[in-house]
Amino acid sequence: MLEIRDVTIANIYIRIIVSMILGGVIGLERGTKNRPAGLRTYMLVCIGACTVMLVNQYAYQVYGVGDPVRMGAQVVSGIGFLGAGTIIVTSHNQIKGLTTAAGLWASACVGLATGIGLYEVAVASSLSIFIVLTLLHGLDFGLRSKSSVVEAYIEMDQKVSLGAFLRNARDQDLEVPNIQKENLNEYNDSIIAFTVTIKGKKSMHHDEIIRIVRKFEGGWYLETL
């Protein structure tokens, strides 16, 4: 059993190939959705982490010096720069890329497990990550759609004040616990833009709240966050 954990020529090729496959499995879902980091990026991250772990184990096994997991620890912390590059804040104050960044970090961890020869953990982790990214996407969307609280970015006619919006919400039995005005005057001085949290005073479905708000006077655009 220990032979498959040692660094040998055969094991080096096996681990790199396994890391490429597992990284590809994780990145497949992101690639089909045209995310900033797709199939090849996930593969490269997983292979790179695997390579680092192989080098670390080789140095420890052959020269008998150093910590066998020290370089791997640097990968876990260092992968953040790549993940941060996939996170963006849109012009509508919406954050995108968090799932992709988390997936990259998890892919690096799978690569580390493969690189040290812990195949059982690597395979189980990659399959779990794939399930979270694919099968649980619908569950996450369903929970959000059934929520009675709506986070939204709204654009309205400049002639309509925020006070009018709040009065309309109150008249429709809606509460606005949080509202933040966005500065768009340098782009378009005919609209007023803001992000807002809206919830019903009584039991209301997510879609029902959106339908009500879309009918407010002067509304031009609404995007849920």
C-alpha positions in Angstrom: 0.0 0.0 0.0 2.8 2.4 0.8 4.4 1.9 -2.6 1.6 4.0 -4.3 2.3 6.8 -1.9 6.1 7.0 -2.7 7.5 9.3 -5.4 8.4 7.0 -8.3 8.5 7.6 -12.0 5.3 5.7 -12.5 3.5 7.4 -9.6 4.6 10.8 -10.9 2.8 10.3 -14.2 -0.2 8.7 -12.5 -0.7 11.6 -10.1 -0.3 14.2 -12.8 -2.8 12.5 -15.1 -5.2 11.9 -12.2 -5.0 15.6 -11.2 -5.6 16.7 -14.8 -8.7 14.5 -15.0 -10.1 15.6 -11.6 -9.4 19.2 -12.3 -11.2 18.8 -15.6 -14.2 17.3 -13.9 -14.5 20.2 -11.6 -13.9 22.8 -14.3 -16.4 21.2 -16.8 -19.4 22.8 -15.2 -17.8 26.2 -15.0 -16.7 25.9 -18.6 -20.2 25.1 -19.9 -21.5 28.3 -18.2 -18.7 30.4 -19.8 -17.3 31.5 -16.5 -14.0 33.5 -16.3 -12.2 30.3 -15.2 -13.3 27.2 -17.1 -12.1 23.7 -18.0 -8.4 24.5 -18.8 -8.0 26.9 -15.9 -9.2 24.3 -13.4 -7.0 21.6 -14.9 -3.9 23.9 -14.7 -4.6 24.8 -11.1 -5.0 21.1 -10.1 -1.9 20.0 -12.0 0.1 22.9 -10.6 -0.8 22.0 -7.0 -0.1 18.4 -7.7 3.3 19.3 -9.1 4.2 21.4 -6.0 3.2 18.5 -3.7 5.3 16.1 -5.7 8.4 18.3 -5.5 7.9 18.8 -1.8 7.5 15.1 -1.2 10.5 14.3 -3.4 12.7 16.7 -1.5 11.6 15.2 1.8 11.9 11.6 0.6 15.2 11.8 -1.2 17.1 14.4 0.9 15.4 13.8 4.2 15.1 17.5 5.0 12.2 20.0 5.2 8.5 19.7 6.0 6.6 17.3 3.6 3.6 19.7 3.5 5.2 23.1 3.7 5.0 23.9 0.0 1.4 22.7 -0.1 0.5 25.2 2.6 1.8 28.0 0.4 -0.4 26.8 -2.4 -3.5 26.9 -0.2 -2.8 30.5 0.8 -1.3 31.7 -2.5 -4.2 30.5 -4.8 -6.2 33.4 -3.4 -4.6 35.8 -6.0 -6.0 33.8 -8.8 -9.4 33.4 -7.3 -9.6 37.1 -6.5 -9.1 37.8 -10.2 -12.3 36.1 -11.1 -14.4 38.1 -8.7 -16.0 41.3 -10.2 -18.5 43.9 -9.1 -20.8 44.8 -11.9 -22.0 48.3 -12.7 -25.3 47.3 -10.9 -23.4 46.6 -7.7 -23.8 42.8 -8.2 -20.9 40.5 -7.1 -20.0 37.7 -9.6 -17.3 35.1 -9.5 -17.4 34.0 -5.9 -18.4 30.4 -6.8 -15.6 30.3 -9.5 -13.1 31.5 -7.0 -14.1 29.0 -4.4 -14.0 26.3 -7.0 -10.4 27.2 -8.0 -9.3 27.0 -4.3 -11.0 23.6 -3.9 -9.4 22.4 -7.2 -6.0 23.4 -5.8 -6.7 21.4 -2.7 -7.7 18.3 -4.8 -4.3 18.7 -6.6 -2.5 18.7 -3.3 -4.2 15.5 -2.2 -3.4 13.9 -5.5 0.2 15.1 -5.4 0.8 13.5 -2.0 -0.8 10.3 -3.2 -4.0 10.5 -1.2 -6.2 9.4 -4.1 -9.2 8.5 -2.1 -9.6 12.0 -0.7 -8.8 13.6 -4.1 -11.5 11.6 -5.9 -14.1 12.0 -3.2 -13.4 15.7 -3.0 -13.6 16.3 -6.7 -16.9 14.4 -7.0 -18.3 16.4 -4.1 -17.2 19.7 -5.6 -18.8 18.7 -8.9 -22.1 17.8 -7.2 -22.1 21.1 -5.4 -21.5 23.1 -8.6 -24.0 21.2 -10.7 -26.8 19.4 -8.8 -27.1 21.9 -6.0 -27.2 24.9 -8.3 -31.0 24.3 -8.9 -31.6 23.9 -5.1 -29.8 27.2 -4.4 -31.8 29.0 -7.1 -35.0 27.5 -5.7 -34.3 28.6 -2.2 -33.6 32.1 -3.3 -36.7 32.3 -5.5 -38.9 31.3 -2.5 -37.4 33.8 -0.2 -39.6 36.6 1.0 -36.7 39.1 0.9 -35.6 40.7 -2.3 -32.2 42.3 -3.0 -32.4 44.4 -6.1 -30.8 47.1 -8.2 -33.3 49.6 -9.5 -33.2 52.5 -12.0 -36.0 55.0 -12.0 -36.9 58.3 -13.7 -35.0 61.2 -12.1 -38.3 63.0 -11.6 -39.4 60.3 -9.2 -37.8 60.7 -5.8 -36.7 58.0 -3.4 -39.5 59.2 -1.1 -42.1 58.4 -3.7 -40.6 54.9 -4.1 -40.7 54.4 -0.3 -44.3 55.6 -0.2 -45.3 53.2 -3.0 -43.6 50.3 -1.1 -45.5 51.2 2.1 -48.8 51.4 0.3 -48.2 47.8 -1.0 -47.4 46.4 2.4 -43.6 46.2 1.7 -40.8 47.1 4.0 -37.5 48.7 2.9 -35.0 48.0 5.7 -32.0 49.1 3.5 -31.6 51.4 0.5 -28.4 52.8 -1.0 -28.2 55.4 -3.8 -25.8 54.8 -6.6 -24.0 57.7 -8.3 -24.7 57.5 -12.1 -25.0 61.2 -12.8 -21.7 61.2 -14.8 -23.2 58.7 -17.2 -26.9 59.6 -17.3 -28.5 62.5 -15.4 -32.0 61.4 -16.4 -32.2 58.4 -14.0 -31.8 57.7 -10.3 -30.2 54.3 -9.4 -30.1 52.5 -6.1 -29.7 49.1 -4.5 -32.5 48.1 -2.1 -33.6 45.4 0.3 -37.4 44.7 0.1 -39.5 42.4 2.1 -43.2 41.9 2.6 -45.0 42.8 5.9 -47.1 39.8 5.3 -46.1 36.4 3.8 -45.2 37.2 0.2 -43.4 35.2 -2.5 -40.2 36.5 -4.0 -41.7 36.7 -7.5 -44.8 38.5 -6.2 -42.6 41.3 -4.6 -40.8 41.8 -7.9 -44.0 42.0 -9.9 -45.3 44.7 -7.5 -42.1 46.8 -7.6 -42.0 46.6 -11.4 -45.3 48.4 -11.5 -44.1 51.4 -9.4 -44.3 54.8 -11.1 -41.2 55.8 -13.1 -39.5 52.4 -13.0 -37.1 51.7 -15.8 -35.1 48.8 -14.8 -34.9 46.2 -12.0 -32.3 43.4 -11.5 -32.3 41.1 -8.5 -29.0 40.6 -6.8 
